[in-house]
Amino acid sequence: MSDTMRAVVGDRLHVRGHTGGQKDHMAEIIEVRGKHGAPPYLVRFPDGHESLVFPGPDASVEHPDD
């Protein structure tokens, strides 16, 4: 995770698969629990599952305008 990772509600968290054949995962950020947009993030996956995430170096925040 980058020291500059920042998010707002509505952004998407993109977690890249890091082994061959592993799919990328996308989730909507529904709550930001860190200060100034920093992790952890409460996210909702397309299947409706929600999870508290502390993103690693394989993750990035994508803003809707990007």
C-alpha contacts under 8 A as a table, 3 or more apart, distances in Angstrom:
res1	aa1	res2	aa2	distance
1	M	5	M	6.89
1	M	55	P	6.10
1	M	56	G	4.63
1	M	57	P	3.90
1	M	58	D	7.04
1	M	59	A	6.59
1	M	60	S	7.64
2	S	5	M	5.34
2	S	57	P	6.80
5	M	37	G	7.67
5	M	38	A	6.22
5	M	39	P	7.73
5	M	60	S	7.34
5	M	61	V	6.96
6	R	36	H	7.19
6	R	37	G	4.49
6	R	38	A	5.02
6	R	39	P	7.51
6	R	61	V	7.19
7	A	11	D	6.27
7	A	29	I	7.83
7	A	32	V	7.11
7	A	37	G	4.74
7	A	38	A	6.61
7	A	61	V	6.45
7	A	63	H	7.83
8	V	11	D	5.83
8	V	29	I	7.27
8	V	31	E	7.71
8	V	32	V	6.55
8	V	37	G	6.00
9	V	28	E	7.95
9	V	29	I	5.33
9	V	30	I	5.13
9	V	31	E	5.70
9	V	32	V	6.62
10	G	28	E	6.12
10	G	29	I	5.50
10	G	30	I	6.27
10	G	63	H	7.78
10	G	64	P	7.51
11	D	28	E	6.05
11	D	29	I	5.48
11	D	61	V	6.69
11	D	62	E	5.83
11	D	63	H	4.84
11	D	64	P	6.10
12	R	26	M	6.57
12	R	27	A	5.53
12	R	28	E	4.53
12	R	29	I	5.64
12	R	61	V	5.76
12	R	62	E	5.10
12	R	63	H	6.44
12	R	64	P	7.57
13	L	26	M	5.65
13	L	27	A	5.22
13	L	28	E	6.26
13	L	29	I	6.58
13	L	43	V	7.82
13	L	59	A	6.80
13	L	60	S	5.90
13	L	61	V	4.78
13	L	62	E	6.27
14	H	24	D	7.11
14	H	25	H	5.88
14	H	26	M	4.71
14	H	27	A	6.78
14	H	59	A	5.47
14	H	60	S	5.31
14	H	61	V	6.22
14	H	62	E	6.99
15	V	24	D	5.65
15	V	25	H	5.10
15	V	26	M	6.36
15	V	55	P	7.92
15	V	58	D	5.75
15	V	59	A	4.25
15	V	60	S	6.61
16	R	23	K	7.08
16	R	24	D	4.37
16	R	25	H	6.42
16	R	58	D	5.49
16	R	59	A	6.20
17	G	20	G	7.68
17	G	21	G	7.76
17	G	22	Q	4.82
17	G	23	K	5.07
17	G	24	D	4.72
17	G	25	H	7.46
17	G	58	D	7.65
18	H	22	Q	6.70
18	H	58	D	7.27
19	T	22	Q	5.57
26	M	45	F	6.66
26	M	46	P	7.71
27	A	43	V	5.75
27	A	44	R	5.33
27	A	45	F	4.47
27	A	46	P	6.71
28	E	43	V	5.35
28	E	44	R	5.20
28	E	45	F	6.47
29	I	32	V	7.22
29	I	41	Y	6.36
29	I	42	L	6.01
29	I	43	V	4.44
29	I	44	R	6.55
30	I	41	Y	7.51
30	I	42	L	5.70
30	I	43	V	5.38
30	I	44	R	6.70
31	E	41	Y	5.79
31	E	42	L	4.93
31	E	43	V	6.95
32	V	37	G	6.13
32	V	38	A	7.09
32	V	39	P	6.58
32	V	40	P	6.49
32	V	41	Y	4.79
32	V	42	L	6.43
33	R	37	G	7.68
33	R	38	A	7.33
33	R	39	P	6.30
33	R	40	P	5.46
33	R	41	Y	5.84
33	R	42	L	7.47
34	G	37	G	5.96
34	G	38	A	4.55
34	G	39	P	4.85
34	G	40	P	5.61
34	G	41	Y	7.49
35	K	38	A	5.48
35	K	39	P	7.82
38	A	41	Y	7.92
39	P	53	V	7.51
39	P	54	F	5.92
39	P	55	P	7.19
40	P	52	L	6.65
40	P	53	V	5.53
40	P	54	F	4.80
40	P	55	P	7.37
41	Y	52	L	5.67
41	Y	53	V	5.25
41	Y	54	F	6.70
42	L	50	E	6.88
42	L	51	S	5.65
42	L	52	L	4.41
42	L	53	V	6.17
43	V	50	E	5.49
43	V	51	S	5.51
43	V	52	L	6.35
43	V	53	V	7.02
44	R	47	D	7.98
44	R	48	G	5.90
44	R	49	H	5.65
44	R	50	E	4.39
44	R	51	S	6.68
45	F	48	G	5.42
45	F	49	H	5.37
45	F	50	E	6.32
46	P	49	H	7.36
55	P	58	D	7.60
55	P	59	A	5.79
55	P	60	S	7.96
56	G	59	A	5.72
57	P	60	S	7.92
62	E	66	D	6.63
63	H	66	D	5.42
